[in-house]
Structures are given as structure tokens and as C-alpha cells.
């Protein structure tokens, strides 16, 4: 079994925020589908997490 990735800047699969294009920040990381994604600030990270929750709820609602 694969070791879960830690929320560390070095583990992020991106170096720029997908929302803003700015460099990612060590305090704005999240894990999605087993990968660490970085964002430029906590607001962008939280916006991503909300979008994923909404999207997944629409996909998996019978």
C-alpha cells in the first residue's frame, strides 16, 4: 500500500495556483485524489474544496 502524501510544499504537483496563476503557498495546500495541490492563499484553497464538494455531489446524486 502506498504511503499517503504529507501536506508539504515539496509534495505539491503544481507550482502555480490554478485559480490565480500566482505561486503556491505552504499554508494553502490540500489533498485531492491522493495528490497534494497548492494554492496561493487559503481563500483559493477553500474555493477549490467547495467546488469539488458541489461537483461530486452532483455527480453522485441518484
HELIX and SHEET records of a PDB file:
HELIX    1   1 UNK A    9  UNK A   11  5                                   3    
HELIX    2   2 UNK A   42  UNK A   59  1                                  18    
SHEET    1   A 2 UNK A  29  UNK A  32  0                                        
SHEET    2   A 2 UNK A  35  UNK A  38 -1                                        
END                                                                             
